[in-house]
Amino acid sequence: MELGFETIGNATLICHDREPVLVTDPWIEGSAYFGSWKLSHRIPEAQFDAIKRIKYAWFSHGHPDHLKVFANEDAAEKWFEENDPEGVAFEYDVLE
């Protein structure tokens, strides 16, 4: 996609500028609120791959369904080291 955005059916938007550049409120797997909320469908592989390549993420607020983006704590720490070396982004504990 040259310039535009796509949604994956929840609050998540993937923004493109010749490549995926920003994801908003990523919720790509699992459930939230002790299993009371869950994704209504599987994320298509193309969108899932685009999200994995994105360097920037915007979180509108701290609900658990907006923060389920890292597979584990090591992946989260690696992302923060590469993309937030000053430590100014907010962090939440990684939920496994």
PyMOL commands that set and color helices and strands:
alter all, ss='L'
color gray80, all
select helices_A, chain A and resi 45-53+64-66+73-83
alter helices_A, ss='H'
color red, helices_A
select strands_A, chain A and resi 3-7+13-17+20-24+31-32+37-38+56-58
alter strands_A, ss='S'
color yellow, strands_A
deselect
rebuild
show_as cartoon
